[in-house]
Amino acid sequence: MHPLTDDRFIVFGPQHLLVLGLFGLGCLAAALAGSRLRAQPRTEAWVGQVAGALILLACGPFEVFDWLHAVGHWRTALPVQICDFGWLVAGVALTTRSRTWSALLYYWGLTLCVQGVLTPDLDHVFPQVQFFGYWLRHLAPPWAAVYLVGARVGPSWRDYRVVVAVTVVVTGLAMVLNRALGSNYDYLNAKPVTHSALDLLGPWPWYVGGEVVLIAGFWALITWPWNRRRPAVSR
């Protein structure tokens, strides 16, 4: 069977490796673009607004398609996981340059959405519509976050606390939804079928607590470089 028309998506299979290559090239291009535009704030802001608008326009129809497809499949097909909101966060952050939205993009885009890129739990393959929708909405947030890093737009410790609080609220809502539907959104009740980093954290419910600690710790680690105190230089 042709490697691009397999009947199921295989993690680190031919299709995934092609996507990972595209992901790496996109990150490189985004970092270079942000870095080169750093000294041109007006141009950089305009480029960000255009990119944000394109993300919203390109990803919106796929989101609508997924919601329509989810009718009758509430337990498994609703696009309500944190990664499913990443494209919206990316579009709004780049378009408005809001500090809170940019912080959400920074943390979610560089960690949670990247996890969805590296170990996707995907039932659709090329050239199905859901295949393109999944990858477009999972690649855009990391690319947008890398662009902001290149442009030297980083979070403060206050932003860190706000994003942690927002993430806790969103996770709490997912837990309520899982309870009501008997679902497993955000993998709070069971690990994904495919291998992921959660396999290293033990069984349920311990891996949930371990994930919380790791995410909070790693987010703190990537916040520190933007807020470290530089030693005073004497005359």
C-alpha positions in Angstrom: 0.0 0.0 0.0 1.2 3.5 -0.8 2.7 5.1 2.3 0.6 8.3 1.9 -2.7 6.4 1.6 -2.6 4.0 4.6 -5.9 3.2 6.3 -4.8 4.5 9.7 -2.3 7.1 11.0 0.9 5.6 12.5 2.9 7.6 14.9 6.4 8.1 13.4 5.2 6.4 10.2 5.8 7.9 6.8 3.0 10.5 7.0 4.0 11.5 10.5 7.7 11.9 9.5 6.7 14.1 6.6 4.6 16.3 8.9 7.5 16.4 11.5 9.8 17.6 8.7 7.3 20.4 7.8 7.0 21.2 11.5 10.7 21.7 11.9 11.0 23.9 8.8 8.1 26.0 9.9 9.7 26.5 13.3 12.9 27.6 11.7 11.1 30.0 9.3 9.0 31.5 12.2 12.1 32.0 14.4 14.0 33.7 11.6 11.1 35.9 10.6 10.5 37.0 14.2 14.2 37.7 14.8 14.6 39.7 11.6 11.6 41.8 12.3 12.6 42.4 15.9 14.1 45.8 15.1 11.1 46.9 13.1 8.2 46.9 15.6 5.6 48.4 13.2 6.4 45.9 10.5 6.6 43.0 13.0 3.2 44.0 14.4 1.6 44.1 10.9 3.1 40.8 9.9 1.7 39.3 13.2 -1.7 40.7 12.5 -1.8 39.3 9.0 -0.5 35.9 10.2 -3.1 35.8 13.0 -5.9 36.6 10.6 -4.8 33.9 8.2 -4.7 31.4 11.0 -8.3 32.3 12.1 -9.6 32.2 8.5 -7.8 28.9 7.6 -8.6 27.0 10.8 -12.1 28.2 11.4 -13.8 26.1 8.7 -12.1 22.9 10.0 -13.3 23.7 13.5 -16.9 24.1 12.2 -16.5 20.8 10.3 -15.4 19.0 13.4 -18.3 20.3 15.5 -20.7 19.1 12.8 -19.0 15.8 12.6 -19.2 15.4 16.4 -23.0 15.4 16.4 -23.9 12.1 17.8 -20.4 11.3 18.9 -20.2 13.5 22.0 -18.0 11.1 24.0 -15.1 11.0 21.5 -15.3 13.6 18.8 -15.9 17.0 20.4 -13.0 19.4 19.7 -12.8 20.6 23.3 -9.3 19.6 24.4 -6.8 22.3 25.1 -4.9 21.7 21.9 -8.2 22.2 20.0 -8.2 25.8 21.3 -4.6 26.5 20.4 -5.3 27.8 16.9 -7.8 30.3 18.3 -5.4 31.4 20.9 -2.7 31.8 18.2 -4.9 33.8 15.9 -6.2 36.2 18.6 -2.7 36.6 20.2 -1.0 37.6 16.9 -3.9 39.8 15.8 -4.4 41.7 19.0 -1.0 41.3 20.6 -2.8 41.0 23.9 -0.4 40.2 26.7 -2.7 37.5 28.2 -3.4 35.8 24.9 0.3 36.0 23.9 1.2 34.3 27.2 -1.4 31.6 26.6 0.1 31.0 23.2 3.6 30.9 24.6 2.9 28.2 27.1 0.3 26.2 25.3 1.9 26.5 21.9 5.4 25.5 23.0 4.3 22.5 25.2 0.8 21.1 24.9 0.4 21.6 21.2 3.9 20.3 20.5 2.9 17.1 22.4 0.0 16.8 20.0 2.5 17.1 17.1 5.0 14.6 18.4 2.6 11.9 19.6 -0.8 12.5 17.8 -3.8 10.5 18.7 -5.3 10.6 15.2 -7.8 8.4 13.5 -7.6 10.1 10.1 -5.0 9.9 7.3 -4.2 11.8 4.1 -6.2 13.0 2.2 -9.2 13.0 4.7 -10.5 16.5 5.7 -9.9 15.7 9.4 -6.3 15.0 8.6 -5.7 18.5 7.3 -7.8 20.0 10.0 -5.9 18.3 12.8 -2.5 19.2 11.5 -3.2 22.8 10.5 -4.7 23.5 14.0 -1.8 21.8 15.8 1.1 23.2 13.7 -0.1 26.8 13.7 0.2 27.4 17.5 3.8 26.2 17.9 4.8 28.2 14.8 3.1 31.3 16.1 4.7 30.9 19.5 8.2 30.4 18.0 7.6 33.6 16.0 6.9 35.5 19.2 10.0 34.1 20.7 12.0 35.3 17.7 10.4 38.7 18.1 11.4 38.8 21.8 7.9 38.7 23.1 8.0 36.7 26.3 5.9 36.3 29.5 6.3 37.7 33.0 5.8 35.8 36.2 2.4 37.4 36.5 1.6 35.9 33.0 2.8 32.6 34.3 0.4 32.7 37.2 -2.5 33.8 35.0 -1.9 31.0 32.5 -1.6 28.4 35.2 -4.9 29.6 36.6 -6.7 29.5 33.2 -5.3 26.1 32.5 -6.6 24.8 35.9 -10.1 26.2 35.1 -10.1 24.7 31.6 -8.9 21.3 32.9 -11.6 21.5 35.6 -14.3 22.0 33.0 -12.9 19.1 31.0 -13.2 16.9 34.1 -16.9 18.0 34.6 -17.5 17.2 30.9 -15.9 13.8 31.2 -18.0 13.1 34.3 -21.2 14.0 32.5 -20.4 12.2 29.2 -18.2 9.3 30.4 -15.5 10.7 28.0 -11.8 11.1 28.2 -11.1 14.6 27.0 -7.6 15.9 27.8 -6.8 12.3 28.7 -7.7 12.9 32.3 -9.4 9.5 32.8 -7.0 7.3 30.7 -3.9 7.6 28.6 -4.1 7.8 24.8 -4.1 4.6 22.8 -0.8 5.7 21.1 2.4 6.0 23.0 3.0 9.4 24.6 5.0 11.1 27.4 2.3 10.1 29.8 3.6 6.5 29.6 6.5 7.6 31.7 4.4 8.9 34.6 2.9 5.7 35.8 -0.8 4.6 36.0 -3.9 6.6 36.5 -4.5 8.7 38.5 -0.8 9.2 39.3 0.1 10.3 35.8 -2.3 13.2 36.0 -0.6 14.6 39.1 2.8 14.0 37.6 1.7 15.8 34.4 0.6 18.8 36.5 3.9 19.0 38.3 6.0 18.6 35.1 4.0 21.2 33.2 4.0 23.8 36.0 7.8 23.2 36.5 8.7 23.4 32.8 6.6 26.5 32.3 8.4 28.1 35.2 11.7 27.1 33.6 10.8 28.7 30.3 9.6 31.9 32.1 12.8 32.5 34.0 15.0 33.6 31.0 12.6 36.4 30.3 12.7 37.7 33.9 16.2 37.1 35.2 17.9 40.0 36.7 20.9 41.2 34.7 23.9 42.3 36.9 24.5 46.0 37.1 27.3 47.2 34.9 29.6 49.8 36.7 30.9 52.8 34.9 
